[in-house]
Amino acid sequence: LRIFVLGIGFFTLCFLMTSLGGQFSAKRLGDSPFTIRTEVMGALESRGVLRRMSDMLEMLMKRMDILARLENSTDFHKGDEARFPLDRFQPAAGLMERIQAIAQNVSDIAIKVDQILRNSLLNGKVMEGRRDQCEVPRDPKYPDCAGKVEWMRARWTSDPCYAFFGVDGTECSFLIYLSEVEWFCPPLPWRNRTVAVPSLPPPPRAQAAFRRDLAHLLEVIGTGKESLSFMKKRIRHLAQQWLRAAWRLEQKLAGRQRDQKHILIHIGFLTEESGDVFSPRVLKGGPLGEMVQWADILAALFVLGHSLRVTVSLKELQSHLGVPPGRGNCPLTSPLAFDLIYTDYHGLQQMKQHMGLSFKKYRCRVRVIDTFGTEPAYNHEEYATLRGYRTNWGYWNLQPAQFMTMFPHTPDNSFMGFVSEELNETERQLIKANKVSSMAVVYGKEASIWKGKEKFLAILNKYMEIHGTVYYETQRPPEVPAFVKNHGLLPQHEFQQLLRKAKLFIGFGFPYEGPAPLEAIANGCVFLQARFNPPHSSLNHEFFRGKPTSREATGTAVFQVSSQHPYAEDFIGKPHVWTVDYNNSEEFEAAIKTIMRTQVDPYLPYEYTCEGMLERIHAYIQHQDFCTTSSLPSSPKTKSPAMQSPPSLLALSPNATHLVWSPSAGQAPQAWPPVASLQAWVSEPQHTCTETCRRHGLVCEPTFFRFLNKEEVFLQLSIACDSTEYEMNHLYPAVAENVHECYLQKEPLLFSCAGYNTKYRRLCPCRDFRQGQVALCRDCL
């Protein structure tokens, strides 16, 4: 009996502690502010448990008392007093007293908990009343509040992130979320808000120091994809060139202080969510140009001394950004930990999808690696939609300079580039001595590129031994003629050795604008490529459909490319680059004969050396700031012929042909490039601003458009304006001379060096540039 009673008592105590502990621990500091109803209902259940336990103990005491009375009245117990002394029953009496004390304590606890929970229920009802009585505030400072509440009523269950932040379908939960997580509604007066404590000034930023070892970068890049292995192998191969270039740049900067930036590199096209079609093709001759560029970007940022995080998965991206759980409709609740984010169009889409409203807040920190470039007419969503420039890739409303290209297609974007391997003098002389004048290498690792090229391959075969590097697994591709010596897909260093022996590197028209022609020219080859007649565009080639650039060929929304590699044609040219019409057999054959007789040295433009790329990226990081609003007056947003613009800061040049920065104006604050490099010219009707500046030995600089977008500039250039209008047009500021109508730009995002219309002469901002480095002016470094 005693064992039974002790067991019941112990079980009761355990049950009591577990029930009370579970109920009272349910209320935590981190619990949602919208769980009052649940907690009150739990408390009522706890009170019922206490009462039932008190009743159980009281019943147990009554049964023990009955047993005791039966014991004292039976003859059996009296007769056995000799064998069962009275002291054997003393503990039973003590146990009775203990159970009675426990029952009394439980009864007291039940009364006290009942009082506490009554007060809690009363407070809960008050809060519940508040939650049910919330009204949408009418505050002119928050004009979107009512519309957002209406949206929440209909869509709050569309994303789990709303419930994560406490939204439960009530009006008050909508308003709390919209005022405390988002910022569309004013704070509710009855919500507890902590008094803002003055924060200490942030600690000094760590300074960037040039690195002397790339081993840690290889760890940061990670493993698991063939594409990552390719990039790491390239970084190892060029490591010494990067380190020597870093030392030379460090000497140029002469100890200049540089803040260390925290940089996230998210390579979106390598994520599984975007398909990652590149990684499986790395070992099968697939396109490597993008991975070459990303490897060089990683190496440059690391050598410059910045802190890097690299992601190639959506899960890693969400973790690094601090994205709340859900489908991406809620904003980030913690400040973004990165000063800069380098990504591509795939990554940009993923960031927008998962950052919610925070994407708009932080998009100024994004740099988009964009092979072909994005011109302003395609970037501005409203304008692109109205004027027919909308494509699958544009309309992001970023600053055009946030897009970074592989080649300097248009000054509207920032030229990122990549690097080719540099040769020392010994290597240069060795290459010249070992060149085989009758050896040609074909640019094209995929068999499909060779299809239909039999005619000019036969002409080439009359003069030169043709080598190919076409990928195959077991059988030779039938597209490759039998007279071609096919080496299969070669490792990079073996491909370099092949180029060092060959005289000619010949392109078949695809791929467009890859790094291989520059590598061939750097190894002493002549690059022969096809001239496209008519130019390739979205109208006649599927590859270009949807590209967010017209490549400034016309004033229309048509992307046009005149050759396989326009940079090689325009920026390098003969004797290193020959561009001919492959459909003209005589012209093609004559070019081959001339190339065989021509002696060329290995040549690599400075902007494609490690040092050249380090210069550019250093300058961009130090000077490009798309998050700080310029202190200079912006362009008006409304059209008004009578609107007065600020006085011009320009002066007529001594020969009265163009405008320059006025010496009396001083230096413009926050202006980069430095305004001393500015020259303002008027275009011919058939020329873009890019072409206009180039004809004067200059480069178009779109950041200077804001200094030209004034009525006074027309007067200074002796242009008569019968009327002046502000409008959205990527060709403005401009003048229609036949009718004496002048136009100023209404939308700064549309300032563009690209595009022309024979109706207009454009005002073009130009600048000087460093030798071999068109991206930077002479004083930009």
Summary of the structure (lengths in Angstrom):
residues: 781
radius of gyration: 38.1
end to end distance: 94.2
largest distance: 138.9
contacts: 2405
relative contact order: 0.07
helix: 45%
strand: 13%
